[in-house]
Amino acid sequence: MSAWQKVFATRNLAEASIVQGMLEENNIPVQVMNRQDSSYLNFGDIELFVPDHLLSTARQLIGKGLLN
């Protein structure tokens, strides 16, 4: 099993979902770790992880997507 690396973090659930969808559309598997406090959503992040060997590809896609 390959290692997973954090590729993106945000406090905005909608933004995390958009990035997750973009990665999955490009055949990059994503694991989501929601570390937000359940009472105070401004504490903690939603983190997206991808397999180690796809990290650079995922970063490139995120960079292109966030520029638009």
PASEBA-1860 file (N, C-alpha, C; in nm, 3 decimals):
! residues 68
1> MSAWQKVF> 0.084/-0.118/0.000/0.000/0.000/0.000/0.089/0.124/0.000 ~ 0.054/0.220/-0.082/0.135/0.341/-0.092/0.100/0.438/0.020 ~ 0.194/0.526/0.047/0.173/0.630/0.148/0.085/0.740/0.090 ~ 0.015/0.809/0.176/-0.071/0.920/0.135/-0.011/1.049/0.186 ~ -0.018/1.153/0.104/0.039/1.283/0.138/-0.070/1.390/0.133 ~ -0.061/1.486/0.226/-0.157/1.596/0.226/-0.127/1.688/0.110 ~ -0.230/1.716/0.030/-0.212/1.800/-0.088/-0.288/1.932/-0.076 ~ -0.386/1.938/0.014/-0.469/2.058/0.022/-0.536/2.063/0.159
9> ATRNLAEA> -0.550/2.185/0.213/-0.622/2.205/0.339/-0.699/2.336/0.331 ~ -0.818/2.336/0.388/-0.904/2.454/0.388/-0.999/2.444/0.506 ~ -1.062/2.556/0.539/-1.167/2.556/0.641/-1.305/2.560/0.577 ~ -1.309/2.563/0.445/-1.434/2.576/0.370/-1.472/2.441/0.311 ~ -1.582/2.384/0.361/-1.625/2.251/0.315/-1.656/2.250/0.166 ~ -1.718/2.356/0.115/-1.750/2.362/-0.028/-1.622/2.362/-0.113 ~ -1.523/2.437/-0.072/-1.396/2.441/-0.145/-1.328/2.304/-0.144 ~ -1.330/2.237/-0.031/-1.272/2.103/-0.021/-1.344/2.006/-0.115
17> SIVQGMLE> -1.475/2.016/-0.121/-1.554/1.927/-0.208/-1.524/1.953/-0.356 ~ -1.507/2.080/-0.392/-1.476/2.113/-0.531/-1.340/2.057/-0.570 ~ -1.240/2.077/-0.484/-1.106/2.025/-0.514/-1.108/1.873/-0.518 ~ -1.178/1.810/-0.426/-1.189/1.664/-0.426/-1.251/1.615/-0.557 ~ -1.358/1.679/-0.601/-1.423/1.640/-0.726/-1.331/1.656/-0.846 ~ -1.256/1.766/-0.849/-1.163/1.790/-0.961/-1.056/1.681/-0.967 ~ -1.003/1.644/-0.850/-0.900/1.541/-0.847/-0.957/1.405/-0.890 ~ -1.075/1.372/-0.838/-1.136/1.244/-0.873/-1.175/1.237/-1.021
25> ENNIPVQV> -1.214/1.350/-1.081/-1.243/1.353/-1.225/-1.119/1.322/-1.307 ~ -1.002/1.350/-1.249/-0.875/1.324/-1.317/-0.811/1.195/-1.268 ~ -0.894/1.104/-1.216/-0.852/0.970/-1.174/-0.747/0.970/-1.065 ~ -0.756/1.066/-0.974/-0.667/1.070/-0.858/-0.752/1.040/-0.735 ~ -0.726/0.927/-0.669/-0.803/0.894/-0.549/-0.774/0.994/-0.437 ~ -0.876/1.025/-0.359/-0.864/1.126/-0.254/-0.922/1.070/-0.124 ~ -0.851/1.095/-0.015/-0.903/1.067/0.119/-0.923/1.201/0.188 ~ -1.038/1.219/0.250/-1.071/1.345/0.318/-1.063/1.324/0.468
33> MNRQDSSY> -0.991/1.414/0.535/-0.982/1.411/0.681/-1.038/1.543/0.732 ~ -1.156/1.536/0.793/-1.220/1.657/0.846/-1.178/1.673/0.992 ~ -1.093/1.771/1.016/-1.041/1.796/1.151/-1.107/1.919/1.214 ~ -1.219/1.961/1.157/-1.288/2.078/1.212/-1.360/2.041/1.341 ~ -1.361/2.134/1.433/-1.437/2.119/1.556/-1.585/2.119/1.521 ~ -1.662/2.031/1.580/-1.803/2.020/1.545/-1.886/2.139/1.594 ~ -1.838/2.208/1.696/-1.912/2.324/1.748/-1.864/2.456/1.691 ~ -1.734/2.465/1.667/-1.674/2.590/1.619/-1.599/2.561/1.489
41> LNFGDIEL> -1.663/2.585/1.376/-1.608/2.547/1.247/-1.484/2.627/1.207 ~ -1.452/2.733/1.281/-1.332/2.808/1.246/-1.207/2.749/1.313 ~ -1.223/2.639/1.385/-1.109/2.568/1.443/-1.087/2.438/1.367 ~ -0.969/2.423/1.310/-0.937/2.301/1.239/-0.960/2.313/1.090 ~ -0.900/2.222/1.016/-0.906/2.222/0.870/-0.968/2.094/0.817 ~ -1.010/2.102/0.692/-1.048/1.984/0.614/-0.928/1.958/0.524 ~ -0.869/1.840/0.537/-0.747/1.807/0.464/-0.774/1.701/0.359 ~ -0.714/1.718/0.242/-0.725/1.620/0.134/-0.590/1.551/0.117
49> FVPDHLLS> -0.593/1.419/0.108/-0.473/1.339/0.091/-0.481/1.261/-0.039 ~ -0.367/1.247/-0.107/-0.358/1.169/-0.230/-0.242/1.071/-0.218 ~ -0.241/0.964/-0.299/-0.127/0.873/-0.296/0.004/0.946/-0.328 ~ 0.109/0.903/-0.262/0.240/0.966/-0.273/0.285/0.984/-0.418 ~ 0.264/0.882/-0.501/0.313/0.888/-0.639/0.232/0.983/-0.728 ~ 0.117/1.031/-0.680/0.034/1.125/-0.758/0.036/1.267/-0.700 ~ 0.122/1.291/-0.603/0.126/1.420/-0.533/0.156/1.535/-0.628 ~ 0.258/1.524/-0.710/0.295/1.636/-0.798/0.186/1.663/-0.903
57> TARQLIGK> 0.125/1.558/-0.956/0.016/1.575/-1.052/-0.103/1.645/-0.985 ~ -0.135/1.605/-0.864/-0.246/1.667/-0.792/-0.217/1.814/-0.764 ~ -0.096/1.846/-0.724/-0.060/1.986/-0.698/-0.072/2.071/-0.824 ~ -0.031/2.015/-0.937/-0.042/2.088/-1.064/-0.187/2.116/-1.097 ~ -0.273/2.016/-1.082/-0.416/2.032/-1.111/-0.479/2.136/-1.018 ~ -0.445/2.130/-0.891/-0.500/2.226/-0.795/-0.452/2.366/-0.830 ~ -0.325/2.380/-0.864/-0.271/2.510/-0.902/-0.341/2.569/-1.023 ~ -0.366/2.486/-1.123/-0.437/2.533/-1.241/-0.583/2.566/-1.209
65> GLLN> -0.645/2.485/-1.126/-0.785/2.506/-1.092/-0.807/2.631/-1.009 ~ -0.716/2.661/-0.918/-0.732/2.777/-0.832/-0.698/2.908/-0.904 ~ -0.627/2.898/-1.016/-0.595/3.018/-1.092/-0.715/3.068/-1.173 ~ -0.810/2.980/-1.201/-0.927/3.018/-1.283/-1.031/3.087/-1.203
END
